[in-house]
Amino acid sequence: MLRWRCERARAASKCCSKKSGSQINDYNFMSLIIGIVAVDRNGAIGKDGAIPWHYSADMKFFREQTTGHACVMGRRTWASLKRPLKERLNIVLSRSGALAATEAENVVSLPDKRSVLALAPYLSCHLYIIGGEQIYKTFQPEIERWIVTQIPLSIDGADTFMPANYLQNFAPQRSLTLADELQVTFYERT
Ligand SMILES: NC(=O)c1ccc[n+]([C@@H]2O[C@H](COP(=O)([O-])OP(=O)(O)OC[C@H]3O[C@@H](n4cnc5c(N)ncnc54)[C@H](OP(=O)(O)O)[C@@H]3O)[C@@H](O)[C@H]2O)c1
């Protein structure tokens, strides 16, 4: 049984109505499906099972954006974490069920996208799609907002990339600059 609740789900899960592709719960919290990613100049996101850069400003930004929400990740991205993401529901997608056993109450493994979408209305928080490549591709049709950090590097030998068209039908809404001159852009579906 899923014991962990998103911070905003204090009052338990009541019936939700569906509007404009978003879930609206009884407390007027509009739950969105949001992709969040850091990409290099060539759209690369990973190399050898890890993120091939380290920017603490972007990690802090990621933590602040996603805390209190649910983070959906593929089994390979899960494997790259040292521990579950704190104060977030960690939803790990795996067809093979190869997820290493964990006692953490904020981790759940699900076998497919349909199960994630079925769980979403009961969470009363945003669903952040946090990667990797396979998971971004899987949720591309459902993602309503992209939050993209541009990494000013070109990684040699990168092996995982964003889909070429992932920002098609999205328009930039606002940008901000993190430390190290990292640029973050929020894109909304048009
Ligand atoms: N730059 C960034 O912002 C960022 C963010 C996240 C990750 N990354 C990087 O991306 C790389 C990993 O990406 P990846 O594409 O190789 O792996 P991934 O997407 O993290 O995980 C792939 C695994 O997820 C499961 N899976 C995939 N699609 C599924 C579906 N539709 N239903 C159920 N399970 C599904 C499968 O697990 P099973 O094999 O167990 O069935 C599959 O092997 C790493 O280098 C990581 O560091 C970068």
The ligand as a Tripos MOL2 file, in Angstrom:
@<TRIPOS>MOLECULE
LIG
   48    52     1     0     0
SMALL
NO_CHARGES

@<TRIPOS>ATOM
      1 N1         20.1270   15.4760  -17.7970 N.am      1 LIG1
      2 C1         19.0240   15.1550  -17.1310 C.2       1 LIG1
      3 O1         18.2310   16.0350  -16.7600 O.2       1 LIG1
      4 C2         18.7570   13.7090  -16.8440 C.ar      1 LIG1
      5 C3         17.6370   13.3680  -16.0720 C.ar      1 LIG1
      6 C4         17.4140   12.0190  -15.8010 C.ar      1 LIG1
      7 C5         18.2680   11.0510  -16.2920 C.ar      1 LIG1
      8 N2         19.3120   11.4130  -17.0230 N.ar      1 LIG1
      9 C6         20.2370   10.4120  -17.5740 C.3       1 LIG1
     10 O2         19.5320    9.5930  -18.5210 O.3       1 LIG1
     11 C7         20.1860    8.3140  -18.5720 C.3       1 LIG1
     12 C8         19.1700    7.2010  -18.3770 C.3       1 LIG1
     13 O3         18.2120    7.2310  -19.4180 O.3       1 LIG1
     14 P1         17.7190    5.8630  -20.1040 P.3       1 LIG1
     15 O4         16.8070    6.2270  -21.2070 O.co2     1 LIG1
     16 O5         18.8920    5.0190  -20.4020 O.co2     1 LIG1
     17 O6         16.9730    5.1120  -18.9040 O.3       1 LIG1
     18 P2         15.6800    5.4720  -18.0390 P.3       1 LIG1
     19 O7         14.6470    6.1140  -18.8990 O.co2     1 LIG1
     20 O8         16.1040    6.1800  -16.7970 O.co2     1 LIG1
     21 O9         15.2180    4.0110  -17.5820 O.3       1 LIG1
     22 C9         14.9380    3.0260  -18.5480 C.3       1 LIG1
     23 C10        14.2270    1.8750  -17.8750 C.3       1 LIG1
     24 O10        12.9530    2.3020  -17.4140 O.3       1 LIG1
     25 C11        12.0010    1.2590  -17.6320 C.3       1 LIG1
     26 N3         11.0220    1.7360  -18.6060 N.ar      1 LIG1
     27 C12        11.2490    2.5180  -19.6970 C.ar      1 LIG1
     28 N4         10.0910    2.7690  -20.3420 N.ar      1 LIG1
     29 C13         9.1290    2.1270  -19.6360 C.ar      1 LIG1
     30 C14         7.7320    1.9970  -19.8020 C.ar      1 LIG1
     31 N5          7.0760    2.6000  -20.8160 N.pl3     1 LIG1
     32 N6          7.0380    1.2650  -18.9000 N.ar      1 LIG1
     33 C15         7.6760    0.6600  -17.8650 C.ar      1 LIG1
     34 N7          9.0120    0.7470  -17.6580 N.ar      1 LIG1
     35 C16         9.7160    1.4770  -18.5290 C.ar      1 LIG1
     36 C17        12.7750    0.0520  -18.1070 C.3       1 LIG1
     37 O11        13.1820   -0.6180  -16.9150 O.3       1 LIG1
     38 P3         13.3750   -2.2270  -16.8580 P.3       1 LIG1
     39 O12        14.5690   -2.5110  -17.7030 O.co2     1 LIG1
     40 O13        13.5950   -2.5000  -15.3860 O.co2     1 LIG1
     41 O14        12.1140   -2.8480  -17.3660 O.co2     1 LIG1
     42 C18        13.9610    0.6930  -18.7930 C.3       1 LIG1
     43 O15        15.0960   -0.1510  -18.8790 O.3       1 LIG1
     44 C19        21.2360    8.3160  -17.4830 C.3       1 LIG1
     45 O16        22.5010    8.6390  -18.0350 O.3       1 LIG1
     46 C20        20.7580    9.4190  -16.5530 C.3       1 LIG1
     47 O17        21.7930    9.9860  -15.7690 O.3       1 LIG1
     48 C21        19.5880   12.7270  -17.3110 C.ar      1 LIG1
@<TRIPOS>BOND
     1     1     2 1
     2     2     3 2
     3     2     4 1
     4     4     5 ar
     5     4    48 ar
     6     5     6 ar
     7     6     7 ar
     8     7     8 ar
     9     8     9 1
    10     8    48 ar
    11     9    10 1
    12     9    46 1
    13    10    11 1
    14    11    12 1
    15    11    44 1
    16    12    13 1
    17    13    14 1
    18    14    15 2
    19    14    16 1
    20    14    17 1
    21    17    18 1
    22    18    19 2
    23    18    20 1
    24    18    21 1
    25    21    22 1
    26    22    23 1
    27    23    24 1
    28    23    42 1
    29    24    25 1
    30    25    26 1
    31    25    36 1
    32    26    27 ar
    33    26    35 ar
    34    27    28 ar
    35    28    29 ar
    36    29    30 ar
    37    29    35 ar
    38    30    31 1
    39    30    32 ar
    40    32    33 ar
    41    33    34 ar
    42    34    35 ar
    43    36    37 1
    44    36    42 1
    45    37    38 1
    46    38    39 2
    47    38    40 1
    48    38    41 1
    49    42    43 1
    50    44    45 1
    51    44    46 1
    52    46    47 1
@<TRIPOS>SUBSTRUCTURE
     1 LIG1         1 GROUP 0 **** ****
